[in-house]
Amino acid sequence: MKFIIAPDKFKGSLTGFEFCKAVRNGLREVFKDAEIIDKPLADGGDGTMEVVSHYLNAEVFRKEVSDPLFRSIEASYAYSKETGIAYIEMAEASGMRLLSEDEMNCRYTTTQGAGELIADAISRGAKEIILGIGGSATNDGGMGMAKALGYRFMDENGVELRPVGENLINVHRVSCNNAKAFLKDISFKIACDVKNPLYGPNGATRVYALQKGASKNDVEILEHGMKKYAGILKKQFGIDVQKIPGSGAAGGMGAGAFVFLNGRLTQGIDLIKEIANFDTAIEGADWIITGEGKLDAQTLSGKTINGVLKSAKRREIPVAAFCGVIEIPKEKAKSIGITYLVGVSEGIPDIKQALVSAFNNVKKAAQKFGEHLNSIDL
């Protein structure tokens, strides 16, 4: 038997690596000689840097950069000198988690720190950069990121603008002179799991700005600015960012990455599978075992389990899912390709106890699964 163990983390209890160990231990109780391959995954959210660092044999670097309010902080990213690939989460420098509730207002925040991390990775020799753009505190269209990489945003009088959301409306021209040479021959892949356009009812501002501290009046100012900004980008670069799915991700960082970095917007799980050489590893597998803390409707749109199911379906490999909590009907799970499903916390009424005992619960679930397979064979 060949098993591939390919989970996301169990938030608050198990890393993907710990899940793999628990499942391996459980399977070994039944299958002493089975081939078991650990392939922990992630989708660009929390825990992704650890997973990427593992596959790239990367080192974690720390750099003093600007936080969303231009204050100095230390942020980290992963870089592999061997492969020349860096993985950067914009939330490390430009995320909501860096601000207190009363500090949040995306009218005044910037992505400059994310750009400073990119610049540092390039200075170390990075030739390919994977940029995760979730969890931002910003709505600046990627202006701050671009400024850190040599772009300049000018008003109608030729005065350089501070790269924050409220200045989108004042952008008249983008100066590229200092950026072209710096970014030459650097490949950018953008982990982007939403399809929001830059503006409109489903755009960056109207969907997310209120969550980032903007008032209703701020939303109108920012929305007007995004429309004008899109017009400037189309006029100067010939790119209609409104037509690009995901351009509104992370307060317009999707659009900024596409235009200023020539970045390819891709679902995070697909990028991580590529790094992990996942589709090759699963060839000839009898089962793929995946899992995450909660199986719900969100899981079905770009999350780790969804990515695993897509790969498994192409090779007709059955999938077992061990999840902490299951919030979709088992019939629905079966219809999307999950052959065997178990909630490892079922019957444990206390959430704290479930979190503490997660490793043993997963191990027991794996052993029970192995016994189930044996009984079928018999």
Secondary structure, DSSP 8 states (H G I E B T S, - for coil): -EEEE----BTTTB-HHHHHHHHHHHHHTT-TT-EEEE-----SSTTHHHHHHHHHT-EEEEEEEE-TTS-EEEEEEEEETTTTEEEEETHHHHBGGGS-GGG--TTS---HHHHHHHHHHHHTT-SEEEEE--SB---STTHHHHHHTT-EEE-TTS-B---SGGGGGG--EEE-TTTHHHHTT-EEEEE------SSSTTSHHHHHGGGGT--HHHHHHHHHHHHHHHHHHHHHH---GGGSTTTTHHHHHHHHHHHHS--EEE-HHHHHHHHHTHHHHTTT-SEEEE--SEESGGGGTTSHHHHHHHHHHHHT--EEEEESEE-S-HHHHHHTTEEEEEETTTT---HHHHHHTHHHHHHHHHHHHHHHHHHHH-
